[in-house]
Amino acid sequence: MHTREESRSRVRRSSILLALLVLFAAALAAAPALAGSGGKLRIETAWYDGHEISFLQPSLFSAKPNGGIFACFGLGPDFTGIDRPAQPIYVIVDDTATQDHCDGDPTALRHEHVLPVAPGDPGYTGAWRIVLLVEAQPGSIDLGANPFTSAAEVENALEAGLLVEVPTGGVTFLGPVIGGDKP
């Protein structure tokens, strides 16, 4: 049997998670208005096995109508409906993140990327399936001071209930790893 305080705590956590989901859905609805244009390449950073590496998002700001969009981020070509092998890219959204944010607003959708594979690993294709994560309890992580630097750390945090997944509908994109020291 749960105590009254445990029940209240669960309700609070559920309310906070619901509010985050509503905020995220609003950001998705505003995405077309926030996406850039101009055909520029974008180099992103990510964690892989304890090391920071770089990946490229080709045609990220393409004005072509086939560009995929996720929240305020352009993803290059839209691969919706195309069956292609893709690995997860863990995208951890948190105010303490240091790797990326919405262009033009350094406080919006701050996040970190964590990759489970890199060139030379079995299953690496340069195609990614977004796994969007948030902290289960606000204020419980500090990515600036203690980032998740490997897929194993992210998976352990998910299993322990520290992070929770926000469904994305299977968003995929191409982003080949182009730099960094592989362990």
C-alpha positions as CSV (number, residue, x, y, z in Angstrom):
1,M,0.0,0.0,0.0
2,H,1.3,3.5,-0.9
3,T,1.4,6.3,1.6
4,R,-0.4,9.5,1.0
5,E,2.9,11.3,0.4
6,E,4.0,8.7,-2.2
7,S,0.7,9.1,-4.0
8,R,1.1,12.9,-4.0
9,S,4.6,12.6,-5.3
10,R,3.5,10.3,-8.1
11,V,0.7,12.8,-9.1
12,R,3.2,15.7,-9.1
13,R,5.7,13.7,-11.3
14,S,2.9,12.7,-13.6
15,S,1.7,16.3,-13.8
16,I,5.2,17.6,-14.6
17,L,5.7,14.9,-17.3
18,L,2.3,15.8,-18.8
19,A,3.2,19.5,-18.8
20,L,6.5,18.7,-20.6
21,L,4.7,16.6,-23.2
22,V,2.3,19.4,-23.9
23,L,5.2,21.9,-24.2
24,F,6.9,19.6,-26.6
25,A,3.8,19.1,-28.7
26,A,3.4,22.9,-28.9
27,A,7.0,23.1,-30.1
28,L,6.3,20.5,-32.7
29,A,3.3,22.4,-33.9
30,A,5.4,25.6,-34.3
31,A,8.2,23.8,-36.0
32,P,7.5,24.9,-39.6
33,A,7.6,28.5,-38.6
34,L,10.9,28.0,-36.7
35,A,12.9,26.0,-39.2
36,G,15.6,27.8,-41.1
37,S,16.4,27.9,-44.8
38,G,19.4,28.4,-47.0
39,G,21.1,25.1,-47.7
40,K,23.8,25.3,-45.0
41,L,25.5,22.3,-43.6
42,R,25.4,21.8,-39.8
43,I,28.0,20.0,-37.7
44,E,26.6,18.8,-34.4
45,T,28.4,17.3,-31.4
46,A,27.5,14.0,-29.6
47,W,28.8,11.7,-27.0
48,Y,30.0,8.2,-28.0
49,D,31.7,5.8,-25.5
50,G,33.0,8.6,-23.3
51,H,34.3,10.8,-26.1
52,E,32.8,13.8,-27.8
53,I,32.5,13.3,-31.6
54,S,30.9,15.3,-34.5
55,F,28.2,14.4,-37.0
56,L,27.0,16.2,-40.0
57,Q,23.4,17.0,-40.8
58,P,23.4,17.5,-44.5
59,S,21.0,20.1,-46.1
60,L,19.7,20.9,-42.6
61,F,18.4,24.2,-43.6
62,S,17.3,23.3,-47.1
63,A,14.4,25.2,-48.5
64,K,13.3,22.1,-50.5
65,P,9.8,20.9,-49.6
66,N,11.0,17.3,-48.8
67,G,12.9,18.5,-45.7
68,G,12.1,16.7,-42.4
69,I,11.4,18.9,-39.3
70,F,11.5,17.9,-35.7
71,A,10.4,20.7,-33.2
72,C,12.6,23.7,-34.2
73,F,15.2,21.6,-35.9
74,G,15.5,20.8,-39.6
75,L,16.6,17.2,-40.3
76,G,17.5,17.3,-44.0
77,P,15.6,14.9,-46.3
78,D,12.4,13.5,-44.9
79,F,12.6,9.7,-44.6
80,T,9.0,9.2,-43.4
81,G,7.8,5.9,-44.9
82,I,11.2,4.8,-46.0
83,D,12.4,1.5,-44.5
84,R,16.1,2.1,-43.7
85,P,18.3,0.6,-41.0
86,A,18.8,3.3,-38.3
87,Q,20.3,3.3,-34.9
88,P,18.9,5.3,-31.9
89,I,20.3,8.7,-31.3
90,Y,19.5,9.6,-27.7
91,V,18.4,13.2,-27.5
92,I,18.3,14.3,-23.8
93,V,16.4,17.6,-23.4
94,D,17.3,19.5,-20.3
95,D,18.0,23.1,-19.3
96,T,21.5,22.1,-18.2
97,A,22.5,20.6,-21.6
98,T,25.5,22.2,-23.4
99,Q,25.6,20.7,-26.9
100,D,22.7,22.2,-28.8
101,H,19.5,24.4,-28.7
102,C,17.0,26.0,-31.0
103,D,18.7,28.4,-33.4
104,G,18.2,32.0,-32.3
105,D,17.2,31.1,-28.8
106,P,19.9,29.5,-26.6
107,T,17.4,28.7,-23.9
108,A,14.9,26.7,-26.1
109,L,15.1,22.9,-26.2
110,R,18.6,22.7,-24.9
111,H,19.8,19.1,-25.4
112,E,22.6,16.6,-25.6
113,H,23.1,13.8,-28.2
114,V,24.4,10.3,-27.3
115,L,25.2,7.8,-30.0
116,P,25.5,4.0,-29.5
117,V,27.6,3.3,-32.6
118,A,30.2,5.1,-34.8
119,P,31.9,4.2,-38.1
120,G,33.5,0.8,-37.9
121,D,30.9,-0.6,-35.4
122,P,28.4,-3.2,-36.5
123,G,25.1,-1.6,-37.4
124,Y,26.5,1.9,-38.1
125,T,24.8,3.4,-41.2
126,G,24.9,7.1,-40.5
127,A,21.0,7.0,-40.2
128,W,19.5,7.8,-36.8
129,R,16.1,7.2,-35.1
130,I,15.4,9.9,-32.5
131,V,14.9,8.7,-29.0
132,L,13.7,11.8,-27.1
133,L,14.4,11.7,-23.4
134,V,13.7,14.0,-20.4
135,E,14.5,13.6,-16.7
136,A,11.8,11.8,-14.7
137,Q,12.1,14.3,-11.9
138,P,12.9,17.9,-12.6
139,G,16.3,19.0,-11.3
140,S,17.6,15.4,-10.9
141,I,20.3,15.7,-13.5
142,D,22.9,18.3,-14.5
143,L,24.2,17.6,-18.0
144,G,26.7,20.4,-17.8
145,A,28.4,18.9,-14.7
146,N,27.7,15.2,-15.3
147,P,26.8,14.4,-18.9
148,F,25.7,11.0,-20.1
149,T,28.7,10.1,-22.3
150,S,27.8,6.6,-23.5
151,A,24.7,4.7,-24.7
152,A,25.2,2.3,-21.7
153,E,24.9,5.2,-19.3
154,V,21.7,6.4,-21.0
155,E,20.2,2.9,-21.0
156,N,21.1,2.5,-17.3
157,A,19.4,5.8,-16.5
158,L,16.3,4.7,-18.4
159,E,16.2,1.4,-16.6
160,A,16.6,3.2,-13.2
161,G,13.8,5.6,-14.0
162,L,16.1,8.7,-14.0
163,L,15.2,9.4,-17.7
164,V,11.9,8.8,-19.5
165,E,11.2,8.6,-23.2
166,V,8.9,11.0,-25.0
167,P,7.3,9.3,-28.1
168,T,8.4,10.9,-31.4
169,G,6.6,8.8,-33.9
170,G,9.8,7.2,-35.3
171,V,11.5,10.3,-36.7
172,T,14.7,9.4,-38.6
173,F,17.4,11.4,-40.3
174,L,20.9,11.1,-41.9
175,G,23.8,12.4,-39.9
176,P,27.1,10.7,-40.7
177,V,29.8,10.8,-38.0
178,I,32.6,13.0,-39.4
179,G,35.1,13.6,-36.6
180,G,36.3,12.9,-33.1
181,D,38.4,10.3,-31.4
182,K,36.9,6.9,-31.4
183,P,38.1,4.9,-28.3
